[in-house]
Amino acid sequence: MPIEVNLDVMLAKRKMKSIELAEAIGITVTNLSILKTGKAKAIRFSTLEAICEVLECEPGDILAYKKDLI
């Protein structure tokens, strides 16, 4: 899939652990892990909004389109 998930990068920049983010946005650590590894088939806008709010970032900081990954 040509969508690259850079959630680990943002977590590192914010010095936050996955469990802290999961608790802050109200999803399980397992579901967050699926998203972080790029195995998720979809993400709800409400989840994306919550992630961006907590990490103080834009969706483009987390998700990137990489044509070469096809």
PyMOL commands that set and color helices and strands:
alter all, ss='L'
color gray80, all
select helices_A, chain A and resi 7-13+18-25+29-36+45-55+59-62+67-69
alter helices_A, ss='H'
color red, helices_A
select strands_A, chain A and resi 3-5+63-65
alter strands_A, ss='S'
color yellow, strands_A
deselect
rebuild
show_as cartoon
